[in-house]
């Protein structure tokens, strides 16, 4: 078992533990205790995502290198998600700040994934397989993304028709779809590099985007499972946990791979 696979297993175990505790513990808590428990969990997850991305960005000089810029944008994304969540808890009427932080966070996410996609091109790698296979993969990714986000898309469309435009939430839904469609074809290439750091980084990032889409579809999934509103809450939290922890896993993989490469370079001098 490689160090990279251990990172993934650790992220998966952490998700399972957090979701299990959330499902079993929260219903037994008082209203006040639920508020603070939920706040602590979300703040911790967003902070962990920001810190891990920041460490990876720092390894590449933040904005001076291509990969560093991608991780710097991921760091910005999670920092703004943290700010947005704190604002929602502390100042729910601050609509301008809420919408601005959410829109910029999602734009940072799209830009970060675009830069990560360009990493393969910069390395001389292109999408693996024929054009028809590439189109098929993109179409399948789009179908999965729309299916998972269908409820949120419908809600936002109905709000727009009613004259109640919520730019933050709309951009959030579209961002999840765009980033999943963007990264899914890349996995076709990285699967040819199974075992390498690129495979693990892009694999963890794809799981992270999938987590955001599960968060978007949390209410619908909860109803489908027959658990009602409480099940929807647990599913939404599970999506956030998956998204945050697997993005952190990708950042840790990037940091570890870069650290090893630097040590090997110095050893060969």
N, C-alpha and C positions, 0 to 999 in steps of 0.2 A: 504494500500500500504506500503510495507516494504522499509527500507532505501536502500536495495540492488536494488530493482526494480526502485527506484527513480534515482539511479546512472545510470542505463541502459537507462532510459528515457532521462536523461540529456545528455548522450552521443549521443543518436539518434537525439535529437533536435539540438545539436551542429553540427552534421554532416549535417543535412538538411539545417541549416542556412549557413554554410560555402560553401556548394555545390551551393545553390541558389545564394549567392553573387558572387561566382566564375563564374557561368553561365551567370549572368546578367551584372556584373560589368566589368569583364576582357575584353570582346570584345569592350568596349567603351574606353579603356585606350590606351595611346600611347605605343610604343614598350618599351621604358625605364620604364614607370610606370608598365607595365605588368611584366617586369623582376623583379622589386623590390617587387611588390605585391605577385607574385608567390613565390619568395624567402622567404619573411616574413612568409607566410602561412606554407610552408614546414618546415622551421626552427622551428617555433612555435610548430607544431605538433610533430616533432621528439623530441624536447626538453621536451615537456609535457610527452611524452611516457617514456623518460629516467628518468625524475624527479619522476613520479608516481611509476615506477618500483623500483627506488632507495629507495624511502620511504618505500615501501613494503619490500624490501630486508633488510633495516635497522631495521625493526621491528623484524626480525628473525636473527639478528646478521650477516647479509651478508653471509659469507661463512661458518659459524659455524653450521648452521642448514640446513636440506634438502630443505625446502621451500625457505629459504633465498638464497640458491645457484641458484635456478631457477629464482628468481626475479633479482638477481645480473646479470645473463646472459641476461635477458630481457633488463636490464639497459645498458649492453654492446652493445647489438644489436642496440638499438635506438641511443646510442651515436655514434656508427660507421656509422649508416645510416645518421646521421647529418653531420659527417665528410665527408662522401662520397658525400653528396649533395652539401656541400660548395665547395669541390674540383671540382666537375663537373661544378659549376658556375665560380669558380675563376681560376682553372687550369685544363681545359678539356684534356690537353695533358699528364697529369701525370697518364699514364695508369697503372703503377705498383701499385701506391698508391690507385687508384680507384678500381682496381681488388682486391687488398689485403683487403681493408676495406669492400668491398661488400661480399667477400667470408667469412671472419671472422664473419661479422654480421649475415649472414645466418646460419653459423655453430653454432653460439651462440643461434640462434632461435631454431634450431633443438634440441640442448642440453637442452634448457630451457623447451621445450615441453616434452621431454623425462623425465626430472626430475619431471615435473608436473604429468605426467602419473604414475610415480612411487609413487607419493604421495598417490594415491588411494590404491595401493598395500600395502604400509606401514601402511595404516589405516585398513587393513584387508578386503578391498573391491576388488572384481574382476569384470570382465565384466559381465553384467547382461544378462541372457538368455542362450539358448543353443549354442553349437558350430556352428551349421548351421546358426543361427541368427547372430552370431558374424561375420562369414565369409561373410554373405550377406551384413551387414552394412559396412564392410571394402571394399567390392567390389563396393558397391554403392558410397562410399566416393571417391574411386579411380576414378570411372567413372566421377563423377562430377568434380573432380580436373583436370583430363586430358582434359575434355571438355572445361573448362574455360581457361586452360593454353595451349590448343592445338595450337593456333596461335604462341605463344612464343616458344613452343617446336619445331614447324616446322621451325621457323626462325633460332633457334639455331642449329638445325640439318643441315639446308642448309649452315649455316656459317661454321660448322665443315667440311662438304664435300668440301667446297671451300677453306679449309685451314685457315680460319679466326676464330680461337678458341677464344672465349671471356669467360674465366672462371667465372668472376664475374656474368655475366648475366645468364650463364648456371646453376651455383649453386643456384642462386636466384630462378629460375623457379622450379628446383628440390626440393628446400627447401620448397616452398609453397605447393607442392604436398605431400611431406613426412609429413609435420606437420598437414595438413588437414586429411590425412589418419590416422595419429596417434591419433588425438584428437576426430575424429568423433565417434569411438566406445565408448570412455569414456563418451560421452553424453548419451549413452544408460543406463549407470550405474547412472549417476547423475540425470537423469530424474526420477529415483526411489526415489531421495532425494529432490523432488521439494520443493522449498521454502528455502532450506538450503543454506549456503554460498558456498558449493562445486558446487551446481547446477549453481549459478550465475557466479562464477569464471570461470568454464569450458565453460559455455554458452557464456560469453563475449569473452573468448579466441578463441572459435570456430568462432565467428563472425569476430574477428580480422583477423584470417587466411583467411577467406572468402574474406575480404577486400583486402588482398594482391593479391589474385587470380583475383579479379575484376580489380585491377591495372594492372596485367599482360595482361589481356584480353581487356584492355581499347580500343585499336584501333579497334579490331574486333567488340566489342559491339557498338562502335560509328558508324561504317559502317553499322552494322545490323539495327541500329535505323534510318539510313538514314541521319545522321548529319555530316558525313565526319570527317575531321581532328579535327575540333573544338570540336565536340561532343566527340571524342575519348579523347581529352585532359581533358575535364570535367569529364569523366568517370574514367580516371586514377587518377585524383585528388580525386574523391569521394572514390576510393579504398584506397588511402593513408589515407584519413580522417577517414574512417571506421576502418582501421587496427590500426592506432595510438590511436584514442579516445577509442575504445573498449578494447584495451590492457590496457590503462590507467584506464578504468572502472574496469577491472578485478583486477588491482593492488590496486585501491581504496577500492574495496570490501574486498580484502585480508587484507589490513591495518585496515579497520574498524572492521572486524570480530576479528582480533587479539587484537585490542585495547579493544574491548568489553570483550573478554575473560580474558584479564589481569585485567580489572577493577572488573569483577565478582569474579576473584580469590582473589584479595586483599580484596574485600568486605566480603568474606567468612572467612577470617582469624580471 
